[in-house]
């Protein structure tokens, strides 16, 4: 007799090529029995022992009995030289106690008055592996645009998750070690574990700020993924954040009597105090327009062309300055009455 198993995969295990199957996978068995004796074999009994962690089904021909781990066939007789084939399918448990699991199965045939029993048994082995044994972990990917921003500007973030991802997160890391791990939480909850395609995180990241006294810092964006086999992979990309201190006026000619107040616009890299002053063209300090705390990003202060006592500033050319930390900028304005 000849007892074989047939899987879709062979692998090298302990230096040998072996039949392999993944947990939850299927394969097949075949038993070939031939009467090699000179006489008709009568009362032929054939049985096979099922290995642990395997279920057998689709028997051809149907067995006489199926008990516990043993399947038995009965045949009335086999003429000299007659061959007979038995086939059936096997399905491996979805959870293996060990990996790899050695699935050993033995078959045996007997007949009445058999004079040669040296070739009446055979066995076959299949190795079942956890699905992670052949799983190749992949790296997540992350992109940002633009790569250089001013304080307060937004950053578009894209991620691509690897196959088999079961959880993921995005972290934003500042130079002082502060970590924002909540930025993408709402998006992740809405989207789930979508793999192998680019995802545009919504909303864009806007908390671009400086956390030291430097004029430029790096913010790291990190995507971290966990796959079904427990592999943790991370990818990072960086954005350069510049101080972004700047100022300008909403117009260069200010007709104080016939228009809206002059808009003095300035951008700060952090929440801090700022002071706006008015000078004449010779550099003489006329007044402090305002001093107070302002927010990071763009601010607008509107000046109506008067002093604090209500006195109107006359027509002329003036310099408006904005001072705040490292920011010191000035703009020229023509005031017309």
ABEGO torsion letter per residue (X at the ends): XBBBBBBABBBBBGGBBBBBBBBGBBBBBBBBBBBABABBBBGBBBBBBBBBGBBBBGBOBBBABBBEABBBBBBABBBBGBBBBBBBBBBBBABBABOBBBBBBBBBBBBBGBABAAAABBBBBBBBBBAAAABBBBBBBBBBOBABBBBGBBBBBBBBBBBGBABBBBBBBBAAGBBBAAAAAAAAAAAEBBBGBBBBBOBBBABBBBABABABBBBBBBBBBBBAAGBBBBBBBBBBBBAGBBBBBABABBBAAABBBBBBBBBBABBBBBBBBBBBAAGBBABBABBBBBBBEBBBBBBAGBBAAGBBBBBEBBBBBBBBEABBBBBBBBBBX
